Amino acid sequence: QSLYFKDIQIDNQIKLLKAAWIEILIIDLIWKQCQQPKETCVNCIVSANGQLLNINLIQNPAVKKLAERYLQCVNDFRQLQWQYPEYLALKYLVLFDP
């Protein structure tokens, strides 16, 4: 929906999205998680569809460690008290980073 992105040729749009899709997805999930009140579920991850997933129910130790690291990253962003314009700017930086 970006004005700048729409001005880029479609082939280049696809290349940019292919290179950055996972980072943009993670930024989106972190943003969504930060919008959730922290008290709702202390050890929960908010999924893309809004469901709360308690990481204490994760059986696989490697996956659980990854979930814990994700929540630590979310807490770091919460401490920054980032706002919507900063969230968008970060997405732009990731998208247009060569």
C-alpha positions in Angstrom: 0.0 0.0 0.0 3.1 2.2 0.0 3.2 5.0 -2.5 6.9 4.5 -3.0 6.6 0.7 -3.4 3.8 1.1 -6.0 6.2 3.2 -8.2 8.7 0.3 -8.5 8.4 -2.1 -11.4 6.6 -5.3 -10.5 9.7 -7.5 -11.1 11.6 -5.4 -8.6 8.8 -5.4 -6.1 8.8 -9.2 -6.3 12.6 -9.3 -5.8 12.4 -7.0 -2.8 9.6 -9.0 -1.2 11.3 -12.3 -1.8 14.4 -11.0 -0.1 12.7 -9.5 2.9 9.4 -11.4 3.5 10.5 -13.3 6.6 11.9 -10.2 8.3 8.7 -8.2 7.5 6.6 -11.0 8.8 8.5 -11.1 12.1 8.2 -7.3 12.4 4.5 -7.6 11.9 4.2 -10.3 14.5 6.3 -8.3 17.0 4.1 -5.2 16.4 0.9 -7.2 16.9 2.4 -8.8 20.1 3.3 -5.3 21.4 -0.3 -4.1 20.9 -1.5 -6.9 23.1 -1.6 -6.0 26.8 1.3 -7.7 28.5 -0.8 -8.9 31.3 -3.2 -10.9 29.0 -0.8 -13.8 28.9 2.8 -13.4 30.2 4.2 -16.4 28.4 2.1 -16.2 25.3 2.7 -15.5 21.7 0.0 -13.8 19.7 -0.5 -15.7 16.4 -1.2 -14.0 13.1 -4.9 -14.7 13.6 -5.0 -13.3 17.1 -4.9 -16.6 19.1 -2.8 -16.7 22.2 -0.3 -19.6 22.3 1.3 -20.4 25.7 4.9 -21.3 25.2 4.9 -23.4 28.4 2.9 -26.0 26.3 5.7 -26.4 23.8 7.3 -29.8 24.1 10.3 -29.4 21.8 13.1 -27.8 23.7 14.6 -26.1 20.6 11.2 -24.6 19.6 10.6 -23.5 23.2 13.9 -21.7 23.3 13.1 -20.0 20.0 9.8 -18.9 21.4 11.5 -17.5 24.6 14.0 -15.6 22.5 11.1 -14.2 20.4 9.3 -13.0 23.6 12.5 -11.4 24.8 12.7 -9.5 21.5 9.1 -8.4 22.0 9.9 -7.2 25.5 12.9 -5.2 24.1 10.6 -3.5 21.6 8.0 -2.8 24.3 10.7 -1.1 26.4 11.4 1.1 23.4 7.7 2.1 23.4 7.8 2.2 19.6 4.9 3.9 17.8 3.2 3.1 14.5 5.4 5.5 12.4 8.5 3.8 13.7 7.1 0.4 13.0 6.4 1.4 9.4 9.9 3.0 9.1 11.5 -0.3 10.2 9.5 -2.2 7.6 10.7 0.2 5.0 14.3 -0.2 6.1 14.1 -4.0 5.9 12.3 -3.9 2.6 14.7 -1.6 0.8 17.9 -2.9 2.4 20.0 -4.3 -0.4 
